[in-house]
Amino acid sequence: MKTSPLKGMRDYLPAEQRIRDFVQSEILRVYRASGFERIATPVLEDMENLDKSEGGDNLNLIFKVLKRGEKLQKALAGGQEKDLSDMGLRYDLTLPLSRYYAANKEQLPSPFKVIQTDRVYRAERPQKGRLREFVQCDIDILGDESPNAEVELIDVTARALMAIGFRDFTVHINDRRLLRQMLEGMGFAADSLDSVCVSFDKLDKIGAEGVAAELREKQCPESAVAALSAFLEKGQVGLADVAGLCADKSLGDNVRYVIDTVEKLADGAYAVAYDPSLVRGQGYYTGMVFEVSCAGFSGAVAGGGRYDNMVGKFLGQKVPAVGFSIGFERICAILLDQGFTVPAEKKRLALLYAPGADFAGVLATAAQLRQEYAVTVLAAGKKVGKQIDRLAQNGYAAVCFADKYPEIKTIQ
């Protein structure tokens, strides 16, 4: 029997789990205090739903579950790989939420402000920072088409990050419709815009010349590539520059409103910036998208956007929706690397008792000690010194022998 977890999945020792519990509890505390309500959905979803969810590259990373019994035998006989599975593990929480809302809409408030903190699964190639099983912490607002929904999600997410202890971060904002209108006006074909946006999203990594080279490799019209290159040669591209190339002026106005309003709420605690190259990978985003970057750390620590068409796939009618997800795993890894300790946590004490001790009395003593400590009750080992050393290694601050209470010995 193997003792190691499957590749891309993790076991968590108590010290790390305490940090994870703290991070999740602080996120939930801020979310709930802001009027959001928590729900739960199954980890398995119908394959047809997953296949039609416009999850971008994530659709290639779905863990599929084989059919069973006669259905499997029939599918094998048919020889079509796509017929072998009828369900799969969710790759994020947006598709399950959309299905949930469509099924329960009549019983839910409008707008519906919802929390999801749960495990999701992707068939990633395991590497540092990429797991096959990981936790997402999402808040979403369904039923509100105004940009106030974006403002509220950004504000609540920022306050959750600050509650955990993050500072010096920047919220990056863009609107996919702004970018698409600009690119189409430059001569890129409408049916190529998704591919063009993928290249444009790399602007901060490969620069304007790299973006142009990649677009030429994709055989985009030279005139369109030249127009984009000329635009990027101006250097820093602002919201007014992009909005000026778009027919729908309300798009730029809405982004400006969100940026200005969030800046007022931030009051200098964090930065807000327009990011013309921000796209995000999921195909279901329809409007504004946003990410949070933190000084000193690569990659985003949170991200999200508006997905007004997802619920409509189930209901046949448009339902406005927007969500923001905190990168739970990345944040926990950052805190662990920094040697983070959970604040305002009671010191941990081990109450040791000898064989034959009055166990009811031992537990009564533990109850008294718990007014000041987090107490575990343990039988004293034959080698008490080694037992105490192991307790210290595992984060215990003190020990108390039940027969010597109230005498307490500090061990670290």
C-alpha positions in Angstrom: 0.0 0.0 0.0 1.3 3.5 -0.9 1.5 6.1 1.8 2.0 9.2 -0.5 -1.0 11.1 -2.0 -1.7 11.0 -5.7 0.4 13.4 -7.8 -1.0 16.9 -7.8 -2.8 16.3 -4.4 -1.6 17.1 -0.9 -1.7 16.0 2.6 -1.5 18.9 5.1 0.2 18.7 8.5 -1.5 20.3 11.5 0.6 23.5 11.4 -0.2 24.2 7.8 -3.9 23.2 8.3 -4.1 25.8 11.1 -3.0 28.5 8.7 -5.5 27.2 6.1 -8.3 27.2 8.6 -7.4 30.8 9.7 -7.4 32.1 6.1 -10.7 30.5 5.3 -12.4 31.6 8.5 -11.2 35.2 8.0 -12.4 35.2 4.4 -15.8 33.8 5.5 -16.1 36.3 8.3 -15.6 39.3 6.0 -17.9 37.8 3.3 -20.7 37.0 5.8 -20.4 40.4 7.5 -21.0 41.9 4.0 -24.3 40.1 3.5 -23.2 37.2 1.4 -24.6 33.7 2.1 -22.8 30.4 1.8 -24.0 27.5 -0.4 -22.6 24.1 -1.3 -22.8 22.1 -4.5 -21.7 18.5 -5.5 -18.2 18.0 -6.8 -19.6 16.1 -9.8 -21.4 17.7 -12.6 -23.0 16.4 -15.8 -20.5 16.2 -18.6 -22.8 18.0 -21.0 -22.9 21.0 -18.7 -19.1 21.0 -18.2 -18.5 20.7 -22.0 -20.7 23.7 -22.7 -19.4 25.9 -19.9 -16.9 27.9 -22.0 -14.1 27.3 -19.4 -11.3 28.0 -21.9 -8.3 25.7 -21.5 -9.8 24.3 -18.3 -12.2 22.2 -20.5 -9.1 20.1 -21.4 -8.3 19.5 -17.7 -11.6 17.9 -16.6 -11.4 14.7 -14.7 -14.0 12.5 -16.4 -15.9 9.7 -14.6 -16.5 6.6 -16.7 -20.0 5.3 -17.1 -20.9 2.1 -15.2 -22.2 -1.3 -16.0 -24.2 -1.8 -19.2 -23.8 1.8 -20.1 -20.1 1.5 -20.1 -20.1 -1.7 -22.1 -22.4 -0.1 -24.7 -20.1 2.9 -24.9 -17.0 0.8 -25.3 -18.7 -1.2 -28.1 -19.5 2.1 -29.9 -15.8 3.1 -29.9 -16.4 6.8 -29.3 -14.3 8.2 -26.5 -16.6 11.1 -25.8 -19.4 8.6 -25.0 -17.4 6.8 -22.2 -18.2 9.4 -19.5 -21.4 11.0 -18.4 -20.1 13.1 -15.5 -16.9 14.9 -14.4 -15.3 16.7 -11.4 -16.0 20.4 -11.4 -13.0 22.5 -12.5 -14.2 25.7 -10.8 -17.3 26.9 -8.9 -18.9 29.1 -11.5 -20.6 26.5 -13.6 -22.0 24.7 -10.5 -23.3 28.0 -9.2 -25.0 28.9 -12.5 -26.8 25.5 -12.5 -27.7 25.9 -8.8 -29.2 29.3 -9.4 -31.2 28.1 -12.4 -32.6 25.3 -10.3 -33.4 27.3 -7.2 -34.0 30.8 -8.6 -37.6 31.1 -7.2 -36.4 30.4 -3.7 -33.5 32.8 -3.7 -33.3 36.6 -3.1 -32.6 39.0 -6.0 -29.9 40.0 -6.3 -28.4 36.8 -4.8 -25.1 37.5 -3.0 -23.4 34.1 -2.5 -20.3 32.5 -1.0 -18.6 29.3 -2.2 -15.5 27.9 -0.5 -14.9 24.4 -1.8 -12.6 22.0 -3.6 -12.2 21.9 -7.3 -10.2 19.6 -9.6 -8.1 20.0 -12.7 -6.0 17.4 -14.5 -3.0 19.7 -14.4 0.6 18.6 -14.9 1.7 18.7 -11.3 4.3 21.4 -10.5 4.9 24.1 -7.9 1.8 26.2 -7.5 -0.4 23.9 -9.7 -2.3 21.2 -7.9 -4.9 18.8 -9.2 -7.1 19.3 -6.1 -7.4 22.8 -4.6 -9.7 25.1 -2.8 -11.4 28.2 -4.3 -13.0 31.0 -2.3 -15.6 32.8 -4.4 -18.2 35.5 -3.9 -20.7 36.2 -6.6 -23.6 38.5 -7.2 -26.4 37.3 -9.5 -29.2 39.5 -10.7 -27.5 42.9 -10.7 -26.4 44.3 -14.1 -25.1 47.6 -12.7 -21.4 48.3 -12.2 -22.2 48.6 -8.5 -21.9 44.8 -8.4 -18.3 45.0 -9.6 -17.6 47.7 -7.0 -19.0 45.7 -4.2 -17.2 42.5 -5.1 -13.8 44.4 -5.4 -14.4 46.2 -2.0 -15.4 43.0 -0.1 -12.5 41.0 -1.7 -10.0 43.7 -0.8 -11.2 43.8 2.8 -10.9 40.0 3.0 -7.3 40.2 1.8 -6.5 42.9 4.3 -8.1 40.9 7.1 -5.7 38.1 6.3 -2.8 40.5 6.5 -2.1 41.4 2.8 -1.0 44.9 2.1 0.5 46.8 -0.9 -1.7 45.1 -3.5 -3.2 46.4 -6.7 -6.6 45.7 -8.2 -6.3 45.6 -12.0 -9.5 46.2 -14.0 -10.4 45.9 -17.7 -13.5 45.2 -19.8 -13.4 42.5 -22.5 -15.9 44.4 -24.6 -13.6 47.5 -24.7 -10.7 45.4 -25.8 -12.7 43.5 -28.4 -14.2 46.7 -29.9 -10.7 48.2 -30.1 -9.2 45.2 -31.8 -12.1 44.8 -34.2 -11.8 48.5 -35.2 -8.1 47.9 -36.0 -9.0 45.2 -38.5 -8.9 41.9 -36.6 -11.7 39.5 -37.6 -14.5 39.1 -35.1 -14.0 35.3 -35.0 -10.3 35.6 -34.2 -10.7 38.0 -31.3 -10.5 35.2 -28.6 -7.1 34.1 -30.0 -5.9 37.7 -30.4 -6.8 38.5 -26.8 -4.8 35.5 -25.6 -1.7 37.0 -27.3 -2.5 40.5 -26.1 -2.8 39.2 -22.5 0.9 38.4 -22.6 1.8 42.1 -23.2 3.4 42.4 -19.7 5.5 39.3 -20.3 6.7 39.4 -23.9 6.2 43.1 -24.7 4.6 44.8 -27.8 7.1 43.2 -30.2 6.4 39.7 -28.8 2.7 40.2 -29.1 3.0 41.4 -32.7 5.3 38.4 -33.6 2.8 36.0 -32.1 -0.1 37.5 -34.0 1.8 37.3 -37.2 2.4 33.6 -36.5 -1.3 33.2 -36.1 -1.6 34.8 -39.6 -3.6 37.8 -38.5 -3.9 40.6 -41.1 -0.7 42.6 -41.3 -2.6 45.9 -41.4 -4.3 45.0 -38.1 -1.0 43.9 -36.4 0.6 47.2 -37.6 -2.3 49.2 -36.2 -2.0 47.5 -32.8 1.8 47.9 -32.8 1.5 51.6 -33.6 -1.0 52.0 -30.8 1.2 50.2 -28.3 4.3 52.2 -29.3 2.7 55.2 -27.5 3.9 53.5 -24.3 1.5 53.5 -21.4 -2.0 53.0 -22.8 -4.7 54.6 -20.7 -8.4 54.0 -20.4 -9.2 57.2 -22.4 -7.0 56.0 -25.3 -8.8 52.6 -25.5 -12.3 54.0 -24.9 -11.7 56.6 -27.7 -11.4 53.8 -30.2 -14.6 52.1 -29.2 -18.1 52.8 -30.5 -19.9 52.2 -27.2 -18.8 55.0 -25.0 -20.7 53.6 -22.0 -18.1 50.8 -21.6 -15.3 53.3 -20.8 -17.6 55.3 -18.6 -18.5 52.2 -16.5 -14.9 51.2 -16.1 -14.0 54.7 -15.0 -16.9 54.7 -12.6 -15.7 51.4 -11.0 -12.1 52.6 -10.7 -13.0 56.0 -9.2 -15.5 54.5 -6.8 -13.1 51.7 -5.6 -10.3 54.3 -5.2 -12.6 56.2 -2.8 -13.3 53.1 -0.8 -9.6 52.1 -0.8 -8.6 55.4 0.7 -5.0 54.7 -0.1 -5.0 51.2 1.5 -4.4 49.6 -1.9 -4.1 50.6 -5.5 -6.6 50.4 -8.4 -5.4 50.4 -12.0 -6.8 50.1 -15.5 -5.0 47.2 -17.3 -5.7 47.2 -21.1 -4.1 43.8 -21.6 -6.0 42.0 -18.8 -8.2 39.3 -20.4 -8.4 36.2 -18.1 -8.6 32.7 -19.6 -12.2 31.6 -19.1 -14.3 32.0 -22.2 -17.5 32.7 -20.2 -16.5 36.2 -19.1 -18.6 38.8 -21.0 -17.7 42.2 -19.6 -15.4 43.6 -16.8 -12.6 41.4 -15.6 -10.3 42.0 -12.6 -7.2 40.6 -10.9 -5.3 41.4 -7.7 -1.5 41.4 -7.8 0.6 41.8 -4.7 4.1 43.4 -4.6 6.9 40.8 -4.3 4.8 37.8 -5.6 4.4 36.6 -9.1 0.9 35.9 -10.5 -2.5 37.0 -9.3 -3.8 36.4 -5.7 -7.4 36.9 -6.8 -9.4 37.3 -10.0 -12.8 37.3 -11.5 -15.2 39.1 -13.8 -18.7 39.3 -15.3 -20.4 36.3 -16.9 -23.8 37.4 -18.0 -24.5 34.4 -20.3 -23.7 31.4 -18.1 -27.0 31.1 -16.2 -28.9 31.8 -19.4 -27.6 28.5 -20.8 -29.8 26.8 -18.3 -32.8 29.2 -18.1 -32.9 30.4 -21.7 -32.9 34.0 -20.5 -30.1 36.3 -19.7 -29.2 36.6 -16.0 -26.5 39.2 -15.0 -23.8 37.7 -12.9 -20.3 38.7 -11.7 -17.9 36.9 -9.4 -14.5 37.3 -7.7 -12.3 34.4 -6.5 -9.5 34.6 -4.0 -6.5 32.4 -4.8 -6.7 30.4 -1.6 -3.8 28.0 -2.3 -1.4 30.7 -3.4 -2.2 32.9 -0.4 -1.7 30.0 2.0 1.6 29.1 0.3 2.8 32.7 0.5 1.9 32.9 4.2 3.6 29.6 4.9 6.8 30.7 3.1 6.8 33.9 5.3 6.7 31.9 8.5 3.2 33.3 9.3 1.6 32.4 12.6 -2.1 32.6 13.3 -2.7 35.8 15.4 -4.6 35.9 18.6 -4.6 32.2 18.9 -4.6 30.7 22.4 -1.3 29.0 23.3 -1.4 25.2 23.0 -1.0 23.2 26.2 -0.7 19.4 26.7 -2.3 18.0 29.9 -0.5 14.8 30.7 -2.0 12.2 33.0 -0.5 9.0 34.5 -2.0 5.5 34.1 -4.9 4.9 36.6 -5.6 8.6 37.0 -9.2 9.8 37.6 -10.0 10.6 33.9 -13.1 12.6 34.8 -11.0 14.7 37.1 -8.4 15.1 34.3 -11.0 16.4 31.9 -12.3 18.7 34.6 -8.8 20.1 35.0 -8.6 20.5 31.2 -11.9 22.5 31.2 -10.3 24.9 33.7 -7.1 25.3 31.7 -9.1 26.0 28.5 -10.0 29.4 29.9 -6.5 30.4 29.0 -5.1 27.7 26.7 -6.1 25.4 23.8 -5.7 22.1 25.7 -5.2 18.5 24.5 -5.3 15.6 27.0 -2.7 12.9 26.6 -1.5 9.9 28.5 2.0 10.4 29.7 4.5 8.3 27.7 7.2 6.1 29.1 9.8 8.6 27.8 8.2 11.9 28.9 11.2 13.9 27.9 11.0 12.8 24.2 7.2 13.2 24.4 7.6 16.8 25.4 10.2 17.5 22.7 7.8 16.2 20.1 5.0 18.4 21.5 7.3 21.4 21.2 8.1 20.5 17.6 4.4 20.4 16.9 3.7 23.9 18.2 2.8 23.3 21.9 3.8 26.1 24.2 3.4 24.3 27.6 2.7 21.1 29.4 0.9 20.5 32.7 0.9 17.2 34.6 -2.6 16.5 35.9 -1.4 15.4 39.4 0.7 18.7 39.7 -2.0 21.1 38.5 -1.9 24.2 38.6 1.9 24.0 38.0 2.5 24.7 34.2 5.8 24.1 32.4 6.7 26.3 29.4 8.4 24.2 26.6 8.9 26.9 24.0 
